[in-house]
Amino acid sequence: MKIIKVIIVVGIFLMFMLIIAITIVRRPSYTISTNGKLYIVNKLSSSISIFDLETGRELKEISISVEPHEITTMTDQKRVVVTNYGTPNMEGKSITSINTRTNEIEKDIDIGESLKPHGIISFPKSEKVGIVTDIGNDLLVVNIATGIVEKKISTLQKFSHLLVLHPKKPLVYVTNINSNSVSVVDVELNKVIQIITCGLGTEGIDITPDGTEIWVTNKIENSINIINTKTNQITDTLSTGKQPLRIKFSIDGKYSLVTNANDGTISVFDRYSKKQIKTITIPGKKNLLERAFYHTPRPVGILMHPNRQYAFVANSNADKIEIIDMKTFTIVSTIRTGRVPDGLAFVQ
């Protein structure tokens, strides 16, 4: 009887110690210091976390009335703007402007009949943003200062999700998940000038700093299509990990990072050789021990720090941001977030 009691006590003690160990290992630890503020979209928390990258502390968490998904910084850095996507039970129909000096919400802007706004970009040297909507499949140009939707351009495709702006031309490129395509939209002519057929589940998109290439991820096909922006033709197709959701070029354009959500990995490609040079594995899926000590990783949104030293990757399952050193392509630090982080924005 005494032996049984001892075994029970020891078992309870070991379980208690295991819980403590798991809690310690899973706790995000910010160990670097750099300039700027990181704005983190927490989808399930319906909030925006504001993190000071120099002091390593959260400055504020702002509640958003409708589940947000993506975020952009205006070129004057006085505002960030969030798309309020909504939930399965409530379709979002607005965007929210946040003052980056006061970190207070300035206004919510109704976008009209187009529902579930998702991808968002800011137009340079203006008060305007471009957003695409999953329902309506429109590219909207919204004036944040006036709160007016100035343009509504159909993408002519289905489930329009993310977008990028050409750095030198009035062209916006939109990924369409259900149509497996990219819409090329001329925002001066206010129309689609070409549809580029891509792989299955076209979602992630980024453009090289010089504007010569677009790289898009196909999340069902597990591939990247590389598009020449002069011809709008696919020139290369590369293999990725499972479910590549986002893609982002380094500030100098030499490398491209791809988040493979189902693999829990980040692929690093050399932009010029078109070769994968490294796979960054986020702890949590490698073996039983990792599965016990870490959350199952699911990398999604990516943001590059302007200083070229770091990349920030939202690990949505673990409720944290993984920070990658862009010289060694290793995870060097983490940031605690709200529930299910995704979109990211930087303010100097």
C-alpha positions as CSV (number, residue, x, y, z in Angstrom):
1,M,0.0,0.0,0.0
2,K,2.8,2.4,0.9
3,I,4.6,1.6,-2.4
4,I,1.4,2.5,-4.3
5,K,1.2,5.8,-2.5
6,V,4.8,6.5,-3.2
7,I,4.3,5.7,-6.9
8,I,1.3,8.0,-7.0
9,V,3.1,10.8,-5.3
10,V,6.1,10.5,-7.5
11,G,3.9,10.3,-10.6
12,I,2.1,13.5,-9.6
13,F,5.4,15.2,-8.9
14,L,6.8,14.2,-12.3
15,M,3.7,15.3,-14.1
16,F,3.8,18.6,-12.3
17,M,7.5,19.1,-13.2
18,L,6.6,18.1,-16.9
19,I,3.9,20.8,-17.0
20,I,6.4,23.4,-15.6
21,A,9.0,22.3,-18.2
22,I,6.5,22.5,-21.1
23,T,5.3,26.0,-19.9
24,I,8.9,27.3,-19.7
25,V,9.9,25.9,-23.1
26,R,6.7,27.2,-24.8
27,R,7.0,30.7,-23.3
28,P,8.2,33.2,-26.0
29,S,11.5,34.8,-25.2
30,Y,12.5,38.1,-26.8
31,T,16.3,38.2,-26.7
32,I,17.3,40.8,-29.3
33,S,17.0,44.6,-29.5
34,T,16.3,46.6,-32.6
35,N,14.5,49.8,-33.7
36,G,10.8,50.3,-34.4
37,K,7.4,49.0,-33.4
38,L,5.8,45.8,-34.6
39,Y,2.0,45.8,-35.1
40,I,0.6,42.3,-34.9
41,V,-2.8,41.2,-36.1
42,N,-4.3,38.7,-33.7
43,K,-7.2,37.1,-35.6
44,L,-8.9,35.1,-32.9
45,S,-8.3,37.7,-30.2
46,S,-9.8,40.3,-32.6
47,S,-7.0,42.7,-31.6
48,I,-3.8,44.4,-32.6
49,S,-0.7,44.0,-30.4
50,I,1.9,46.7,-30.5
51,F,5.4,45.6,-29.6
52,D,8.4,47.8,-29.0
53,L,11.3,46.1,-30.7
54,E,13.9,48.1,-28.7
55,T,12.7,47.6,-25.2
56,G,11.1,44.2,-25.8
57,R,7.8,45.0,-24.2
58,E,4.2,45.1,-25.4
59,L,3.0,48.7,-25.5
60,K,-0.7,48.1,-26.0
61,E,-3.3,45.7,-27.3
62,I,-6.1,47.3,-29.3
63,S,-9.5,45.6,-29.5
64,I,-11.0,45.4,-33.0
65,S,-14.8,44.9,-33.2
66,V,-14.6,42.5,-36.2
67,E,-12.0,39.8,-36.6
68,P,-9.0,41.4,-38.4
69,H,-6.6,39.6,-40.8
70,E,-4.1,41.9,-42.7
71,I,-2.5,45.3,-42.0
72,T,-0.4,47.9,-43.8
73,T,1.6,51.0,-42.8
74,M,0.9,54.2,-44.6
75,T,4.0,55.7,-46.3
76,D,4.2,58.6,-43.8
77,Q,4.0,56.1,-41.0
78,K,1.4,58.1,-39.1
79,R,-1.2,55.3,-39.5
80,V,-1.6,51.6,-39.9
81,V,-4.8,50.3,-41.5
82,V,-6.4,46.9,-40.8
83,T,-8.8,44.8,-42.8
84,N,-11.7,43.6,-40.8
85,Y,-12.4,40.2,-42.4
86,G,-15.0,38.9,-40.1
87,T,-15.9,35.4,-38.9
88,P,-17.9,32.4,-40.3
89,N,-21.0,33.9,-38.7
90,M,-20.3,37.6,-39.6
91,E,-18.9,38.9,-42.8
92,G,-16.6,41.9,-42.4
93,K,-17.3,45.1,-44.4
94,S,-14.9,47.6,-43.0
95,I,-11.3,48.7,-42.4
96,T,-9.8,50.4,-39.3
97,S,-7.3,53.2,-39.2
98,I,-5.0,53.4,-36.2
99,N,-2.9,56.5,-35.3
100,T,0.7,55.2,-34.7
101,R,1.6,58.2,-32.5
102,T,-1.3,57.7,-30.0
103,N,-2.0,54.0,-30.8
104,E,-5.7,54.8,-30.8
105,I,-8.3,53.9,-33.3
106,E,-9.0,56.9,-35.5
107,K,-11.9,55.6,-37.5
108,D,-13.7,52.6,-39.0
109,I,-14.4,52.9,-42.8
110,D,-17.3,51.1,-44.3
111,I,-16.4,49.6,-47.7
112,G,-19.9,49.1,-49.0
113,E,-21.2,46.0,-50.7
114,S,-17.8,44.2,-51.1
115,L,-17.5,41.9,-48.1
116,K,-14.6,40.1,-46.3
117,P,-11.8,42.5,-47.0
118,H,-8.5,40.7,-46.8
119,G,-5.3,41.8,-48.5
120,I,-4.2,45.4,-48.2
121,I,-1.4,47.7,-49.5
122,S,-0.7,51.4,-49.1
123,F,-0.1,53.6,-52.1
124,P,3.1,55.7,-51.9
125,K,2.9,59.4,-51.0
126,S,-0.8,59.4,-50.6
127,E,-3.6,58.8,-48.0
128,K,-4.9,55.8,-50.0
129,V,-4.9,52.1,-49.6
130,G,-5.8,49.3,-51.9
131,I,-7.8,46.3,-50.6
132,V,-9.2,43.1,-52.1
133,T,-12.3,41.3,-51.0
134,D,-13.0,37.6,-50.8
135,I,-16.7,38.2,-51.4
136,G,-17.3,40.6,-54.4
137,N,-13.8,39.9,-55.7
138,D,-13.1,43.6,-56.0
139,L,-10.0,45.8,-55.8
140,L,-11.0,48.9,-53.8
141,V,-9.1,52.1,-53.5
142,V,-10.0,53.8,-50.3
143,N,-9.0,57.3,-49.2
144,I,-8.2,57.0,-45.5
145,A,-8.3,60.8,-44.8
146,T,-11.8,61.2,-46.3
147,G,-13.2,57.7,-45.6
148,I,-14.4,57.4,-49.2
149,V,-14.1,54.4,-51.4
150,E,-12.8,56.1,-54.6
151,K,-12.5,53.1,-56.9
152,K,-14.1,49.7,-57.2
153,I,-12.5,47.5,-59.8
154,S,-13.6,43.9,-60.4
155,T,-10.8,41.3,-60.5
156,L,-13.0,39.2,-62.8
157,Q,-11.9,36.1,-60.8
158,K,-13.0,34.2,-57.7
159,F,-11.8,34.5,-54.1
160,S,-9.4,37.4,-54.6
161,H,-7.2,37.4,-51.5
162,L,-3.8,39.2,-51.6
163,L,-2.1,41.9,-53.7
164,V,1.1,43.7,-54.4
165,L,1.8,47.0,-56.1
166,H,4.4,47.4,-58.9
167,P,7.1,49.8,-57.6
168,K,7.3,51.8,-60.9
169,K,4.0,51.3,-62.7
170,P,0.3,51.9,-61.8
171,L,-0.3,48.1,-61.7
172,V,-1.7,46.0,-58.9
173,Y,-1.4,42.2,-59.0
174,V,-4.1,40.2,-57.2
175,T,-4.1,36.5,-56.3
176,N,-7.3,34.6,-56.8
177,I,-7.4,31.4,-54.8
178,N,-10.4,29.7,-56.4
179,S,-9.5,30.8,-59.9
180,N,-5.9,29.7,-59.6
181,S,-4.8,33.0,-61.2
182,V,-3.3,36.5,-60.8
183,S,-5.3,39.5,-62.0
184,V,-3.2,42.4,-63.4
185,V,-5.1,45.6,-62.6
186,D,-4.3,49.0,-64.1
187,V,-5.4,51.5,-61.4
188,E,-5.2,54.4,-63.8
189,L,-7.4,52.7,-66.5
190,N,-9.5,51.1,-63.7
191,K,-9.6,47.7,-65.2
192,V,-8.0,44.3,-65.4
193,I,-5.6,44.2,-68.3
194,Q,-4.6,40.5,-68.1
195,I,-5.3,37.3,-66.2
196,I,-2.3,35.1,-65.6
197,T,-3.2,31.4,-65.0
198,C,-1.1,29.9,-62.2
199,G,-1.1,26.7,-60.1
200,L,-3.8,25.3,-57.9
201,G,-4.7,27.6,-54.9
202,T,-2.8,30.7,-55.9
203,E,-2.5,32.8,-52.7
204,G,0.8,34.3,-51.5
205,I,2.4,37.0,-53.6
206,D,5.3,39.4,-53.6
207,I,7.2,41.4,-56.2
208,T,11.0,42.0,-56.5
209,P,12.2,45.4,-55.4
210,D,13.1,46.3,-59.0
211,G,9.6,45.2,-60.2
212,T,10.8,42.7,-62.8
213,E,9.4,39.5,-61.2
214,I,6.4,38.4,-59.3
215,W,6.5,35.2,-57.2
216,V,3.2,33.6,-56.3
217,T,2.6,30.5,-54.1
218,N,0.1,27.8,-55.0
219,K,-1.0,26.3,-51.7
220,I,-2.7,23.2,-53.1
221,E,0.0,22.4,-55.6
222,N,2.8,23.2,-53.2
223,S,4.7,25.4,-55.7
224,I,5.8,28.8,-56.7
225,N,5.2,30.4,-60.1
226,I,7.7,33.1,-61.2
227,I,6.2,35.7,-63.5
228,N,8.1,38.1,-65.7
229,T,6.3,41.5,-65.3
230,K,7.2,42.6,-68.8
231,T,5.6,39.7,-70.6
232,N,3.2,38.5,-67.8
233,Q,4.4,35.0,-68.6
234,I,5.4,32.3,-66.1
235,T,9.2,31.7,-66.5
236,D,9.8,29.2,-63.7
237,T,8.0,26.9,-61.3
238,L,9.6,25.9,-58.0
239,S,8.6,23.2,-55.5
240,T,7.8,24.2,-51.9
241,G,6.8,22.6,-48.6
242,K,3.2,21.8,-47.9
243,Q,0.6,24.6,-48.1
244,P,2.8,27.6,-48.9
245,L,0.6,30.5,-47.7
246,R,2.9,33.6,-47.8
247,I,6.0,34.7,-49.6
248,K,8.2,37.7,-49.0
249,F,11.4,39.1,-50.6
250,S,14.3,40.3,-48.5
251,I,14.8,44.1,-48.6
252,D,17.7,43.7,-51.1
253,G,15.7,41.3,-53.2
254,K,18.3,38.5,-53.0
255,Y,16.2,36.0,-51.1
256,S,12.6,34.9,-50.9
257,L,11.1,33.4,-47.8
258,V,8.0,31.1,-48.0
259,T,5.9,29.9,-45.1
260,N,4.8,26.3,-45.4
261,A,1.9,26.2,-43.0
262,N,1.3,22.4,-42.9
263,D,5.0,21.6,-42.7
264,G,5.8,24.1,-40.0
265,T,8.8,25.2,-42.1
266,I,10.1,28.3,-43.9
267,S,11.8,27.8,-47.3
268,V,14.6,30.2,-48.3
269,F,15.1,30.6,-52.0
270,D,17.9,32.4,-53.8
271,R,16.1,34.8,-56.1
272,Y,18.7,34.7,-58.9
273,S,19.6,31.0,-59.0
274,K,16.0,30.0,-58.3
275,K,17.3,27.4,-55.9
276,Q,16.1,26.6,-52.4
277,I,19.2,27.2,-50.2
278,K,17.7,26.4,-46.8
279,T,14.7,25.1,-44.9
280,I,14.1,26.7,-41.5
281,T,12.2,24.2,-39.2
282,I,10.1,25.7,-36.4
283,P,10.2,23.3,-33.4
284,G,7.1,21.3,-32.7
285,K,6.7,18.6,-35.4
286,K,10.0,16.8,-35.6
287,N,9.5,14.0,-33.1
288,L,7.3,13.0,-30.0
289,L,9.5,15.1,-27.7
290,E,9.1,18.2,-29.7
291,R,5.3,17.6,-30.0
292,A,5.1,17.3,-26.2
293,F,7.2,20.5,-25.5
294,Y,6.0,22.8,-28.3
295,H,2.8,23.8,-30.0
296,T,2.4,22.4,-33.5
297,P,3.8,25.2,-35.7
298,R,1.8,26.9,-38.4
299,P,3.8,29.8,-40.0
300,V,1.8,32.3,-42.0
301,G,2.4,36.1,-42.3
302,I,5.9,37.4,-43.0
303,L,7.4,40.9,-42.6
304,M,11.0,42.1,-43.3
305,H,12.6,44.6,-40.9
306,P,13.9,47.6,-43.0
307,N,17.3,47.2,-41.4
308,R,17.7,44.0,-43.4
309,Q,18.8,42.0,-40.3
310,Y,15.5,40.3,-39.3
311,A,12.4,38.7,-40.7
312,F,9.3,38.3,-38.6
313,V,7.1,35.2,-39.1
314,A,3.7,34.8,-37.4
315,N,3.4,31.3,-35.9
316,S,-0.4,31.2,-35.6
317,N,-0.8,27.9,-33.7
318,A,1.7,28.9,-31.1
319,D,0.5,32.5,-30.6
320,K,4.0,33.9,-31.2
321,I,6.2,35.6,-33.7
322,E,9.4,33.8,-34.8
323,I,12.3,36.1,-35.5
324,I,14.7,35.0,-38.2
325,D,18.3,36.3,-38.6
326,M,18.6,37.1,-42.3
327,K,22.4,36.3,-42.3
328,T,22.2,32.8,-40.8
329,F,18.6,32.0,-41.6
330,T,18.0,30.8,-38.1
331,I,15.4,31.6,-35.5
332,V,17.0,33.8,-32.9
333,S,14.1,35.1,-30.8
334,T,10.3,35.0,-30.3
335,I,7.5,37.4,-29.3
336,R,4.3,36.6,-27.4
337,T,1.1,37.6,-29.2
338,G,-2.6,37.3,-28.9
339,R,-4.6,34.4,-30.3
340,V,-3.7,33.3,-33.9
341,P,-1.3,36.0,-35.2
342,D,-1.2,36.7,-38.9
343,G,-0.7,40.1,-40.5
344,L,2.3,42.2,-39.5
345,A,3.3,45.9,-40.0
346,F,6.3,47.9,-39.0
347,V,6.5,51.5,-37.9
348,Q,9.8,53.4,-37.4
